[in-house]
Amino acid sequence: MREIEFKMERPGLVKEGETVTVTEGLLPSNYYYTIDPSLAMSPNIPFNQRLKSKSGTVLKIEETPRGFYVLVGFDE
């Protein structure tokens, strides 16, 4: 299982155990992923680490002083 952490600005948009779908975005030298519909965003992911799966399960939600972070597990 591959895990990616997403930054979420507001609480309560997703719940632990929920299945989410992601949309892939392309930058000049990286990919990034967004939990649909624009709920949270991943950091930049290098080309050689591109996601193969477009859906995953929310494993954990953590609140920090910098915002909310959502850990999503993808079956790859």
N, C-alpha and C positions, 0 to 999 in steps of 0.2 A: 504494500500500500504506500502510495506517495502522498505526502502531506504538504500543503501550501497554506501560508498564513495570509489572510486578507484584512485590510483596514476598513472598519465600518465606523461611520460618523455618529450614528444614533443607536441607542439600545432598542432591543425588541424587534428588529427587522427580520432576524432568523432565530431559530431555536436549535438547541443541541439535539442531534438525532435526525434532523430534517434533511431531506435530499434536495440539493440545489443544482441548478444548471449554470454553466459559465459561458461567457462569450469571449472569444479571443480577439485581441487587438494587436496591431502590428506597428512597431516603431522601426527606425532605420537599422538598429542593431539588436533589438530585443522584442519579445512578446510580452503582453500583459493580459490579465484575465479579470473579468468583472462578473460578480455574482448577479444574475438576472433577477429583477429588472433594476440594474444600477444600485445595488444595495451595499456592495463592498468591492474594493479593488486590491489586486495583488501587487507585489513589487514587480519590477522588471525581471523577466526570465530570459536567459540566454537562448539563442536559437537551438543549440544542441540539447536543451532541456525542455523542449516544447511538450505540452500536455497532449496525451493521446486520447484521454477521456474527456467528455464535455459535461459530465455530471459527477457529483460526489456527495459525501455525507458530512454534515457539520459535526465535528468531534468535540470541539471546546470553544467557548466564548470567554474572553478575558477582558476585564476593564482595567485600564491603566490611566495614569494622568494624561497621556497623549491620545487617548481615545479607546475604542473597542477593537479587539482583534479576534478574528474568527479563524479557527484552524479547521480546514476541510481536508478530508481524506479521499483520494481518488484511487480506484482499482486499476493498476497498470502493471 
